[in-house]
Amino acid sequence: MAAGLALWLAFPDHGLWWTVPIALALFAVSVLHVRARWGALLGFVFGMAFFAPVLSWSGVYVGTFPWMALAVLQSLYFAGMGALTASFQRRRLAPVLGAAAWVTQEWLRGTTPFGGFPWARLAFSQADAPWAPLVAWVSSPGLTFVLALAGGALAGLGVWAFTSWRGVSSRETTQADAGSRFSSASAVGAVAVAAVALLAGSVITPPTEGRTIDIAGIQGNVPTVGLDFNAQRRAVLDNHVRASEKLSDAVAAGATPKPDIVVWPENASDIDPKRNADARDEIAGALRRLDAPLVVGAVLSEPMPKVSNASMLYLPGKGLSDTYVKQHPVPFGEYIPYRSFFRTFSKQVDLVRADFTQGQKVGVFSVPTKSGAVKAAPIICFEVAYDDLLRKPANRGAQLFLVQTNNATFGYTAESTQQLAISRLRALEYGRSIAHVSTVGVSALITPDGVTHERTSLFTQAVLTGELPLRSQATFAQRLGRAPEIVATAACVIAFALNLRRGRKSSRAVVR
């Protein structure tokens, strides 16, 4: 439980990133010399102590049951990891295998069930850490591996120091812990690898040079906090139109440079502008006044009877030019799988009246600007936590990520700051600028070094303006793709198979 709470402190709003190795070391010690089934139980307790507070925002308006159900589901993956970690402890490469188990757990948690939920990965807590630039070389899964290796190494050194303090001779220690996860040799080796990686990350200077564009983000705010944020859908749209008018007035007065791109957030128009003349006219009027490409987050009433969470590119003089539909709608938030079954547990499922469809196209908008076309990738809300949904547009030449989100349904919680931290790490990982724009905040413009600019507060109307550099060079992390997860998972499978084989041999020897 102490390990879980210490890990929670690493994430916003606490942001004590340095607690991660400590938390992982505590967990590693807790499963020292226990059987796999006890490792599973300890892993589950660890998970609940972490996920219950870090995901508390998920139940702020829908109640305790969905929040606890999500925490329990995520903790089951920690249980599996705990069992693996316990079974690996007698291998000399145990610190490495323990770190591989962390990567494997995060990969499984981020892909299953219903497409997974990769929130609160270890790497996502490190945006303010001095070694955060390392992510551009090792990727988010790779940074998780290094952090887990550091935690295992710290645990190994702690156990070695404790046994030395107790006066156990080196020969007795070797005999007692031969092959143990926490042998001094493996601990020192793990410390060396983790230390070199973290120190290397600390001296890396992320590149930020490149052609710049002027960008503006519109945080229009909503009239109502909570699940009823869109009860006054026209008011939400009007808020974003009025904030855009303030921007156009500032440009006309010479107080602000004319933007090359203006970004509205997710759900800026929950009235379908393709089917509703009022919404279409409102957006068209804002487009005329801005006289700049406008990216609008909207809900479309298609394909019937489903709806689409879309990002729409409007160009001056042309109108609607391109549309991206969210590829990963959130289960139980934007669609309800097995609705009749889950209704028996909570009638809150019927708050989602129409299921959102799954987009099939990778989104890269070609946006004309005064200095040439810009390839901008719309990323809608929780999609920023999924590796593939950023890697694919980056591989197609995206120079800029537009993270459009709506945090109104989570109130004054840490969800918005946790999401902003993910965007900051993604900027470092892919070497791209990010316009992170929310209906209610927290919004910011992020340069490729992960630094935020024009950061806003929650539930205020704001206009973000600034210059962002454009970059298209692929980082090494981008080139790695899924390799870190594949290698880590393969290592866990092989080690687990060898453990089973050794167990069978031991059983046959006992029988004889």
N, C-alpha and C positions, 0 to 999 in steps of 0.2 A: 504493500500500500504506500509506503514511503517512496518507493521507486516511481510509482505511478503519479503521485502528487508532485514529485520533483520534475518529472517529465512535463506535466501540465504547465508548470511555471516557466518552461522554456518558450511557450507560445504566447502570442498577444492575447490579452492586453498586458500580461506580465512581462513577456519579452526577455526573460533571463536565459538567454541562449546557452550560457555556459553550464547550465544544470543538466544538459543532455548526457554527457559522458558520466556524470555522477549518478544519474538515474539508471543508466544502463549498467553501470558497475554494481549498483545495489541489486538490480534484478539478477545479474550474473551470479553474484554471491548467494542469492536466495535459492538458486537451483543447483548449487554445488553439492555433489554427492547425494542426489535424490534420484529416485526412479522416474521414468518418463511420465507415468500417470500423475505423480506429485508435481512434476514440472509443468504439466498441463494445468493443474489446479492453480499453482502459483502464477502461471502466465495469465490465467483468467482474472485472478484477483488484481494483478498488476494492470491488466487492461481496463477493468472497471474503475479502478482508482484514477486512471488517466482519462478515459473516454467520457465518463460521467460529467466531470467538470468542463473538459475542453469542448464538448458538444452540447453544453447546456442550452445554447442558443436555439437548438433544434426543437425544444419544447416550450419556448417562451410564450407561444400563443396557442399551440395545439395540445398542450397538456403533457403530463408525465409519461404516459404509456408510450407514445411514439419515440420520445427522447430515450427512455430506458431500453426500448426494443432495439434502437440503433446502437446504443452503447453495448448492449449484450452481444449483438451480432458482431460488432467490431472486436470485442474482447475474445470471442471464440477463435479468431485468427491468432491472437496473442497466446491463447491456450495451446494451439498447435505449435507455435514457435517455442513455447516453454518446454513442451515435450521434446522437440528436436534438440534444443539447447542442452537439456539434461542428458539426452542420449549421446551427445557429442563430447561431453566433458572429459572422457578418458582418452581422447585422441590428442596427439601432440599438436595438431593443427586446429585444436578446438577454438581458439580465439578467432581464427579465420572462418571456420565453419559457423560459429555463432553469429558473426557479422553477415555471412551468406544467408543464414536463416532469417535475419531481419529483412534483407532485400527480398527474399522469397515471400515472406509474410506480407510485405507492402505490395508486392506485385499481385498476389492473390486477392488481397483486400481491395485493390484498385481495379479489379476486373470481374469479380464475382460477388454476389449474384446480381443479375440485372445490370451488368456492365460495371459493377463495383462502385466503391466510394473511397477515393484516395486521399481524402482530407486528413490533415494532421500527420503527415509523413514526417520523419525526423528532419529531412532536409528543409522542409517548409518552415522550420523554426529558426533558421540560421541566416536570415537576410541581414541582420546586424552584426553577425560574427565577423571577426577579422579575416577568417579563411573562407568567407562566402564566395569570393571569386573562383575558388577551386571548382565550383560546380560547372563552370564553362569547359573544364577539361575532363571531368569524370561523370557528369550528368547528375540529376537528382538521385537516382538509385545508387550511383557511385559515392555521392556524398553521404548518403545513409550508411553505406558500407564502412566508410572511413570513420564516421562517428561511432558506429557500433563496435568497430575494431578498437577504437580508443577506449570505449567503455569496458570491453573485455580485458584489455591490457591493464587498465586501472584496477580492475578487480583482481587480476592475477598478481600485480605488484602488492596490492593490499594484503592478500592472503599470504604471500611469500614473506612480507614484512612481519605479519602477525606471528607466523610460525617461527620466524627467526627470533622475534622478541620473547616468545615462549621458551626459547632455548633448545629447540629441536635441532639436532645436528643435520648437516647437509646430506649425510649418507642416509639417515633415517627419513628425511624429507623426500629424498629421491625414491626410496623404497616404497614409502607410503603413497606418493603421488605420481609414480611412474606412469607416464601417458596421460596424466590428469590435465584437464583444461588449464589449470592454474600452476603448472610447473614453471619454475623461474625462467627456464630457457625460452619457452613459448611466450611468456609474458614480456620478456625483454625484447624479443623479436617483434611482437605485436606493437609494443611501445615505439620501437624504432620506425616501423612502417607508418604508423598513424602520425607520429610526430613529424616525420619528413613531409607527409602529404599535407598536414595542416599548416606547417610552416611555409611550405611552397605556396599554398593558397593565400597566406597572409602577405606575401611579397608580390603577388600578381597584381598588375595594374590593368583593369579592364579597359579595352579600347573604346573611346567615345567619339572619335573623329568621324566625319562624314558630312555629306550635304545635309543641310538643315531645312526644315519646313516649319512654318507657323501653324500651330494647331490650337483648337479651342474645344473644351469639353463643357457641356451644359448639365449642371446638376439642378434640375428644376424643382425638386422636393415634391412631397405629396401632402394632401390635406388631412389624411388619416393614417396614423401609425398602426401597424399590425396586419392581420389577414384581410381587413377591409380597405387596404390602401387603394384598391382600384374601384371602390364602390362609387367614387366620383371620377370616372375615367376621363371625362371631358376636362375636369379641373386639372388633372395630372398633365394632360396634353397642353392645356392653356398655360400651365406653369412653365413648361419647356419653351413654348412659343414666346412668352413674355421675357424669359431670361435671354433668349436669342435676340429679341429686339433690343435689350440692353446692350448686348454685345455689338450689334450693328450700329447703335447710337455711339458707342465708344469708338468704333472704327471711323465713323463719319466725323467725329470730333478730333480725330488724330491721337486719341489717348491710347489706342491699342492697334498694332499692325493688323492688316486684313488677314484673316486665317486662310491657309491653303485647304484645310479640312476642318469641319465642325462635327463633333460627335455628340449625339444624344444617347442616353443609356437604354438598357433593356427596359421594356414596358413603358417607354416614354409615350407611346400611343397604343393603348389596349383597345382602341377603336380601329378596326381594320380600314386603313386608308384606301385600299383597293376597292372596297365595297361601300364606304360611307363618304359621301360628298363633303360633309362638314370637316372630317379629319383630313381628307385630301386637300381641301382648300386651306386649312390651317397650316399644313406642312408646306404647301406651295407658296403661301404668303411669307413664311419664314425663310424659305429658300430664296425668294426674290430679294428680300431685304438683306440677307447675308451675302448674296451673290458669290457663294462658295460651295463646293461639294459638301453635302450634308448626309451623314450616316445616322439613320433613325432605327431605334429598337422598337419593334411593333409586334402585335399579336394578329395573325391573319386567320380568318375563318375558312381555312382550307388545309388539307383535303377533307371535305365533309365526310363524316360528322366530326372529324378531329380538327384541331387547330394547330397553328405553327408559331413557334417562337422565332422571330425572324429579325435579321439585320438588313436594312434596305438602303441602298446608295442612290441618292438624288443628285443630279447634276444641273447647274443653272442652264436654263434654256432647253433642257431635255426632259427633266422630270426623273421618274424612276428609271434607273439604268441597270441595276443588278440587285439580286436578293440572295442572302444566305440564310438557311434554316438550321437551327441548332441541331447538331448531330447527336448530342447526348442529353436528351431530356431527363430530368431527375425523377427516378421512381418514387412514388408516394408524394411527390411535390408537384410534378407536371403530368404524370400519368399514374394510374393505379393498376398494377398487375394483379390478376386474380381478385378483382374488386369485391365480388360476393363473399369470398373467403375472408378477406381482411376486414370486411364490414362487421363481422361477428366480434372483432376485437375492439374496433373503434369506428364510430359513425363519422369521425372527422374525414374519412376517405371521400365522403360525398361533397366535401368542400371543393374538390377537383371535379367540376361538373363535366368538362370535356377533356379527353386525353390529348396531350400534345403528340404530334407525329415526330418521327426521327428523320432528320435531314440526311441526305445521301451524298452531298457534294462538299468537297473541301472548299472553304471560302477564301478567296483572294480577290479583293477588289482592285481594279486598275483605276486609280484616281488621278485625273489630269490636274496639274498644278502649274504655276507660272514658271517653275524650273524643271518641268518635265513630269512624266507619269510616275506615280508612286504606287507600289504594290502594298496594300494594307490588308491585313487578315483580321476579320471580325471574330472575336472569341466571346461567347455568350455565357456569362455568369460562372457556374461551377466547372465549365469546360476548361478553365485555366488550370485546374488541378490534374488534368489528364494529359500525359506526356504526348501521346500520338496526335492530339488535337492541336498542339502547337508545332510539333515536329513536321507534320505533313505540309502545312502552309509555309513553314520556313524552308523546307526542301523545294518548294515551288517558287521560291524567290521573294517571299514576303519580307519587306523592309521595316515593317511597323506592325505591331499588334494593337488592336482596338478591343480592350476588354470592357464589354458593356454589361452592367450588372444592376440588379435591383435588390437592395438590402432592407426594404421597408418591412418585409414580413418577419424580420428578426429583431426589430426594435433597437434599444440602446444596449446591444450586446457586443461581444468580441467577434462575432461572425464577420463583420465588415473589415475589421483590422486584420483578422486572420487571412482573409481573402486578399487584402492589399499586400500582405507579406508574401503570399504565393506569387503574385504578379511581380514583386520586386526580385524574387529569386529567379523567376522565369526570364526577366530582363537580363540578368547576369548569365544564365544558362545558355541562352540563344544569342546574346550580344545584340539584342534589339531594343529599341525604345518602345514603351508601352503607354498608351493613353487609357488609364483605368478610370472609367466614368460610371458613377452610380446615380440612381434617381435621388437618393437621400444622403449619400456619402457612406463611407469615407472614399473620396475621389482624389486622384493625383496624376500628374504627368511624371513618368519614370524614364530616366535616361539609362543607357545600356550598362552603367556601373551600379544599377540598383538604387540610385538616389532618387528620392521623391521631390517633386517641385509642385507648388501651388496646392498643397494638401488641404483638404476641406474638413469641416466638422460634420457630425451627423445631423440630419433633419434641418438643414439650412439650404436656402437657394444660393447657388454660387456659379460663377463663370470662371473656368480655368483657361488661361492663355499662356503660351510660351513657345519656345523653339525646341524641337526634338531632332537629334541627328538620325539620319537614315543609314542603316547598314544591312548588307545582304551576305557578308562573308559567313560561311558555315563554321560554327565553333566545333571543337573536337567532340564535345558532348553530343552535338547534333549528329555528327557522323557515326558516333557509337550506336545510336539507335537503341534497340532492345538488348544489345550484347551483354551489358552488366547483369540484367535480370536473367538472361538465359544461362550465363556462366554460373551465377550464384545458385540458381535452381538446380542445375545439373550437378553442382558440387554437393548440394544437400541430398539429392536423390542417391548419388553414388555412396556418400558416407552412410546414409540410412540403410542402404542395401548391404553394405559391408558390416554394419552393426548387426543386422539380422543374421547374416551368415555366421558371424562370430558367436552370436547367441545360440545358434543351432549346434555349432561345434562344441560349445561349452556344455550344452544339454546332453549331447551324445557321450561326452567324456564322463559326465556324472553318472549316466546310466551304466556305462562300462565299469 
